[in-house]
Amino acid sequence: MVNSIVEQLLEQTRQKVEAAEVYFLSSQDTPIEFENNRLKSLQTKAKQGVALRVIHNGKLGFASSTDLTRLDDLIDAAIQTAEIGDPVDFELAANYHQSSPKTSYIPPTTQDLVELGHSLIEKVHNYNSEILVNVGFHVRTQQVQIATNQDVFAEQSSQIVTGSLGGNLVRGEDFLEISSFDIARDRSLDSDRLLSELIEKYRLAEQKATISSGTFPVLFTPRAVAMVLGRLFKTVLSGQAVVQKSSPLSDKLGQTLFDPRFTLYEDPKFGPSACEFDDEGTPTTQKILIDKGTVQGFYWDRQWAVRGQVEPTGNGFRGGLSRPGPSLVNLCMSPGSTSTEDLIASIDEGLIVDQVLGAGQSNQLAGEFSVNLDLGYKVENGKIVGRLKNTMVAGNIFEAFKQLGDLSDRPEWVGGGSNVPSMLFKQLGVAARKS
């Protein structure tokens, strides 16, 4: 059903410009936050807004607002920005209709989540009462509608429940922060996994370990794969980076640069972030980006697709009411054939990377990455023997994949936007500072 504001805004705008696109966003978020063992905040936040893109005198204009009572001002602002905007070299979406059915899933009540939070804190303290426990839940609903004056109307809604369980353990100058996370769409949170994962990570970190600087086998957990390698591949596979020639893969289409066991693709049809279309009204599709080590393609929004002389792939997404830009919904890697436990058991001496500090540092033009361990473990004779501190792992994605040991047989969701397995590299550079 067309939102009356979307219909009204489109009708008023189309009379003044060559082309118009209306993006309507309505969302509600109920965060429930526990900090340092206590309930800290409990509230519901709701917002609505529209973003308007226009093509006027061959130039692109944009404006957005959460004040839905002043549509004339919004139109005027978009037209004014077009007067000083860039010449348009792409077309807005056309001839597309899609209305995704709403979910029948009923999320847990606020009271249910408050009780679950207290229960999780108690169970963590049964393991170690010194841990300062943080728990966070979010119940988010979102509705998106997009329409253009070229016969596009599409709408979809989602209902997401997220849960995070974290702890801070301070002993003298040693500060150990560990967390676990789950995101659910149309299902219940897996609170048992949150708890068992957190306690197991703390248990493995009870002993301290050291490692010398050098080259060692390094296992990235799914969380680390998404944060380090996934983020790097998202950057170098973006159509924008390809057109700007800032990607090391810009001229490598069709070349086999990685291990034949490595396949990277996007499937927007499943998982917590599943969507039928992007934030420009372009249908989303499954796309293989790297197939058995061979670079097969890149991902594109409408603007950069024209500049790259290709078709858009349904990858124009927004942050809130911002302008759209190229982004991936789901970054997926095909799994291997070995369990994570067996991958660890194959390491004589090496380390596991789980949490990293920040986004790390990388020279993306060279495909390089460098990360400091926030949470990592030493492995000796196939066993985890303790936590590592003051350690950095660095490598180059092209060289690293020549040393690929294997990928684990079970991918995991990380943050709702990556579905990836663990990855073992036979040899990566490790720099350790003696504490």
C-alpha positions in Angstrom: 0.0 0.0 0.0 1.5 3.3 -1.1 2.2 5.6 1.8 0.3 8.9 1.3 3.4 10.9 2.1 5.4 9.0 -0.6 2.6 9.5 -3.1 2.1 13.2 -2.3 5.8 14.0 -2.4 6.4 12.2 -5.6 3.4 13.9 -7.3 4.5 17.3 -6.2 8.1 16.8 -7.2 7.5 15.3 -10.6 5.8 18.5 -11.7 9.0 20.5 -11.2 11.9 18.2 -12.2 12.8 15.7 -14.9 13.0 12.7 -12.5 12.4 12.1 -8.9 13.0 9.3 -6.3 11.3 9.2 -2.9 12.8 7.0 -0.2 10.6 6.6 3.0 12.0 5.0 6.2 10.0 4.2 9.3 11.7 2.5 12.2 11.2 1.6 15.8 13.9 0.4 18.2 13.5 -0.8 21.8 17.0 -1.0 23.4 17.4 -2.8 26.7 20.8 -2.2 28.2 22.5 -3.7 31.2 25.9 -2.1 32.2 28.2 -3.4 34.9 25.7 -5.9 36.1 22.8 -3.4 36.4 19.9 -2.4 34.2 20.9 0.9 32.7 18.3 2.0 30.2 15.0 0.9 28.8 13.2 3.0 26.2 11.6 2.9 22.8 12.8 5.2 19.9 10.8 5.7 16.8 11.5 7.8 13.8 10.2 8.5 10.3 11.7 10.4 7.4 12.1 10.8 3.7 15.0 11.2 1.4 14.4 12.9 -2.0 16.7 12.6 -5.0 15.9 14.7 -8.1 17.3 15.2 -11.6 16.8 18.9 -12.5 18.4 20.5 -15.6 20.5 17.4 -16.0 22.0 17.7 -12.5 21.5 15.6 -9.3 19.9 17.1 -6.2 19.3 15.6 -2.8 17.6 16.5 0.5 16.2 14.6 3.4 14.0 15.4 6.4 12.3 13.9 9.4 9.8 16.7 9.4 7.0 15.3 7.2 4.8 18.4 7.6 7.1 20.6 5.3 7.3 18.7 2.1 7.5 21.9 0.0 10.7 22.9 1.8 12.1 19.5 1.2 11.4 19.7 -2.6 12.9 23.2 -2.7 16.0 22.1 -0.9 16.5 19.2 -3.3 16.1 21.4 -6.4 18.5 24.0 -4.9 21.2 21.4 -4.4 20.7 20.3 -8.0 21.6 23.8 -9.2 25.1 23.3 -7.8 25.2 19.5 -8.2 27.1 17.2 -10.5 25.8 16.4 -14.0 23.9 13.1 -13.9 25.3 10.2 -15.8 22.8 7.5 -14.6 19.1 7.0 -14.5 16.8 6.4 -11.5 15.2 3.0 -11.3 12.2 2.2 -13.6 9.5 -0.3 -14.1 9.7 -2.3 -10.9 7.0 -3.3 -8.4 7.5 -5.3 -5.3 5.6 -5.7 -2.0 7.2 -8.1 0.4 4.8 -9.8 2.9 5.1 -8.7 6.6 6.3 -11.2 9.1 3.9 -12.9 11.5 6.7 -13.4 14.1 6.0 -11.9 17.5 9.2 -10.8 19.3 9.8 -11.3 23.0 8.3 -8.7 25.3 10.4 -6.1 27.1 9.7 -7.9 30.4 10.9 -11.2 28.9 14.2 -9.6 27.8 14.7 -7.8 31.1 14.3 -11.2 32.9 16.6 -12.9 30.4 19.2 -10.2 31.0 19.2 -10.7 34.8 19.4 -14.5 34.2 22.4 -14.2 31.9 24.2 -12.0 34.4 23.6 -14.5 37.2 24.9 -17.4 35.1 28.1 -15.5 34.1 28.7 -14.8 37.8 28.2 -18.5 38.6 31.4 -18.9 36.5 33.2 -15.8 37.8 31.7 -13.2 40.1 34.4 -10.7 39.3 33.3 -10.2 35.7 31.4 -6.9 35.1 28.6 -8.1 32.8 27.1 -6.0 30.0 23.9 -7.2 28.2 22.2 -5.5 25.4 19.0 -6.3 23.5 17.4 -4.5 20.6 14.0 -5.1 19.1 14.0 -3.3 15.7 11.2 -3.0 13.2 11.7 -1.2 9.9 9.6 -0.3 6.9 11.1 1.0 3.7 9.2 2.3 0.7 10.7 3.6 -2.5 9.0 5.2 -5.5 10.2 7.0 -8.7 8.3 8.8 -11.4 9.4 6.0 -13.7 6.9 3.5 -12.5 8.7 2.1 -9.4 7.0 1.3 -6.2 8.6 -1.2 -3.8 8.1 -1.8 -0.1 9.6 -4.2 2.4 9.7 -4.6 6.2 11.8 -6.4 8.7 11.8 -7.3 12.3 15.1 -7.9 14.0 16.1 -8.9 17.5 19.7 -8.6 18.5 21.4 -9.7 21.7 24.9 -9.1 23.0 26.5 -10.5 26.1 29.9 -9.1 27.2 32.1 -8.9 30.2 35.0 -6.9 31.6 37.5 -8.6 33.9 40.0 -6.3 35.4 42.9 -7.6 37.4 45.5 -5.0 38.1 46.6 -3.5 34.8 45.2 -6.5 32.8 41.9 -5.6 31.2 40.1 -8.4 29.4 36.9 -7.6 27.5 35.1 -10.4 25.7 31.7 -10.4 24.0 29.3 -12.7 22.1 26.5 -11.6 19.7 23.4 -13.0 18.1 21.0 -11.5 15.6 17.6 -13.1 14.8 15.0 -12.5 12.2 11.7 -14.3 12.7 13.2 -16.5 15.4 14.2 -16.4 19.1 17.6 -15.4 20.3 20.0 -18.2 21.1 20.8 -17.1 24.6 22.3 -20.4 25.5 24.9 -20.0 22.8 25.6 -16.4 23.9 26.3 -17.7 27.4 28.3 -20.8 26.6 30.4 -18.9 24.0 31.3 -16.1 26.4 32.2 -18.4 29.3 34.3 -20.7 27.0 36.3 -17.7 25.7 37.0 -16.6 29.3 38.0 -20.1 30.3 40.4 -20.3 27.4 41.9 -16.9 28.5 42.5 -17.9 32.1 46.1 -18.8 31.3 48.6 -16.3 29.8 50.7 -17.4 26.9 53.5 -15.8 24.8 54.7 -16.2 21.3 57.8 -15.0 19.5 57.8 -12.7 16.5 58.1 -14.7 13.2 55.8 -16.6 10.8 53.3 -19.0 12.2 50.0 -20.8 11.3 47.1 -18.4 12.1 43.5 -19.4 12.4 40.9 -16.6 12.0 37.5 -17.3 13.7 34.4 -16.3 11.7 34.3 -13.1 13.7 37.9 -12.2 12.7 37.3 -13.4 9.1 34.4 -10.9 8.8 36.2 -8.1 10.5 39.6 -8.4 8.8 39.3 -10.3 5.5 35.6 -9.6 4.8 36.1 -5.8 5.3 39.0 -5.9 2.9 37.2 -7.8 0.2 34.2 -5.5 0.5 36.4 -2.6 -0.3 38.4 -4.1 -3.2 35.3 -5.6 -4.8 33.3 -2.4 -4.8 32.5 -1.0 -8.2 33.4 2.4 -7.0 36.9 1.3 -6.1 37.2 -0.5 -9.5 36.2 2.7 -11.5 38.5 4.8 -9.4 41.3 2.3 -9.9 41.9 2.1 -6.2 41.3 -1.6 -6.0 44.1 -4.1 -6.7 41.5 -6.2 -8.5 40.5 -3.4 -11.0 42.1 -5.1 -14.0 42.1 -8.7 -12.7 38.6 -9.9 -13.9 38.9 -13.5 -15.0 42.2 -14.1 -13.3 42.8 -16.8 -10.7 44.5 -15.0 -7.8 43.3 -17.1 -4.9 43.2 -20.7 -3.7 40.7 -22.8 -5.7 39.0 -23.7 -2.5 38.0 -20.0 -2.0 34.6 -18.9 -3.2 33.1 -15.6 -2.2 29.6 -14.5 -3.1 26.6 -12.5 -2.0 23.2 -14.0 -1.5 20.6 -11.3 -0.4 17.8 -13.8 -0.2 18.5 -15.3 3.2 19.7 -14.4 6.6 18.8 -11.5 9.0 19.5 -8.8 6.3 17.6 -10.5 3.4 16.0 -8.0 1.0 14.3 -8.2 -2.4 15.6 -4.8 -3.6 18.2 -2.2 -2.6 17.6 1.4 -1.5 17.4 2.6 -5.1 14.6 0.3 -6.1 16.9 -2.2 -8.0 16.2 -5.9 -7.5 18.9 -7.7 -5.5 20.4 -10.9 -6.9 22.8 -13.6 -5.9 26.2 -12.9 -7.4 29.5 -14.8 -7.3 32.4 -12.4 -6.8 35.2 -14.9 -6.6 34.6 -18.4 -7.9 37.1 -21.1 -6.9 39.8 -18.5 -6.6 39.0 -16.6 -9.9 37.8 -13.0 -9.8 34.3 -13.2 -11.5 32.8 -9.7 -10.8 32.2 -6.7 -8.6 29.1 -5.2 -7.0 27.5 -1.9 -8.2 25.0 0.7 -7.4 23.3 2.7 -10.2 25.8 5.6 -10.3 29.0 3.6 -10.4 27.5 0.9 -12.7 27.1 3.5 -15.4 30.6 4.8 -15.0 31.9 1.2 -15.1 29.7 0.5 -18.2 27.9 -2.4 -16.6 24.4 -3.1 -15.2 23.7 -2.3 -11.5 23.6 -5.3 -9.3 21.2 -4.1 -6.6 23.9 -2.9 -4.2 22.9 0.7 -3.7 22.3 1.0 0.1 21.9 3.9 2.5 22.8 4.6 6.1 19.5 6.0 7.4 18.3 8.8 5.2 21.7 9.4 3.5 22.5 9.2 -0.2 22.9 5.6 -1.5 26.3 4.1 -2.2 27.7 0.7 -3.2 27.5 -1.8 -0.3 27.0 -5.6 0.2 24.1 -7.0 2.2 25.5 -10.5 2.8 29.1 -11.4 2.4 29.3 -15.2 2.1 32.2 -17.6 1.8 31.7 -21.2 0.9 32.8 -23.6 3.7 35.6 -26.1 3.6 35.6 -29.7 4.7 37.4 -29.6 8.1 35.9 -28.9 11.5 37.3 -25.9 13.4 38.4 -28.3 16.1 40.5 -30.3 13.6 42.0 -27.2 12.1 43.2 -26.2 15.6 44.4 -29.7 16.2 46.6 -29.5 13.1 48.6 -26.6 14.5 51.9 -27.4 16.1 52.6 -23.8 17.2 50.5 -20.9 16.1 47.7 -18.6 17.2 44.0 -18.0 16.9 42.6 -14.5 16.1 39.1 -13.8 17.4 38.7 -10.1 18.3 40.8 -7.4 16.8 41.3 -3.8 18.0 39.4 -1.4 15.7 39.4 -2.0 12.0 43.2 -2.6 11.8 45.4 -0.9 9.3 45.7 -1.9 5.7 47.2 -0.7 2.4 44.3 -1.7 0.3 46.1 -0.8 -2.9 48.4 -3.7 -2.2 45.8 -5.9 -0.5 47.6 -5.7 2.8 46.2 -6.0 6.3 47.6 -5.5 9.8 45.7 -6.1 13.0 46.3 -6.0 16.7 44.8 -8.8 18.8 42.1 -7.8 21.2 41.4 -11.4 21.9 43.7 -14.2 20.6 45.0 -17.5 21.8 48.2 -19.5 21.6 48.1 -23.0 20.2 50.7 -25.6 21.0 50.6 -29.2 19.8 47.0 -28.8 18.7 45.8 -27.4 22.0 44.8 -23.9 23.1 47.1 -23.1 26.0 46.3 -19.5 26.8 45.6 -15.9 25.9 48.0 -13.8 23.9 48.6 -10.1 24.5 50.5 -7.4 22.7 50.5 -9.3 19.4 50.0 -8.2 15.8 49.2 -10.3 12.7 49.9 -8.9 9.3 49.8 -10.2 5.7 48.8 -9.7 2.1 45.7 -11.3 0.8 47.4 -12.5 -2.4 50.3 -14.1 -0.5 48.1 -15.3 2.4 45.9 -17.4 0.1 48.9 -19.1 -1.3 49.3 -20.4 2.3 45.7 -21.3 2.9 45.4 -24.4 5.1 41.6 -24.9 4.9 38.3 -23.3 5.6 36.1 -24.8 8.4 33.0 -26.8 7.4 30.5 -24.6 9.2 30.0 -20.9 8.3 28.5 -18.6 11.0 26.6 -15.4 10.9 28.7 -12.4 12.1 26.7 -9.2 12.7 23.9 -10.2 10.4 25.9 -9.2 7.3 28.5 -11.9 6.9 28.2 -15.6 6.7 31.7 -17.0 6.9 33.7 -20.0 8.2 36.9 -20.1 10.2 40.0 -19.9 8.0 43.5 -21.4 8.7 46.5 -19.9 7.0 49.7 -22.0 7.2 52.0 -19.0 7.5 51.4 -15.3 8.4 53.6 -12.7 9.9 53.4 -12.3 13.7 54.9 -9.5 15.7 54.9 -9.8 19.5 56.0 -7.3 22.1 57.2 -8.7 25.4 54.9 -7.5 28.2 
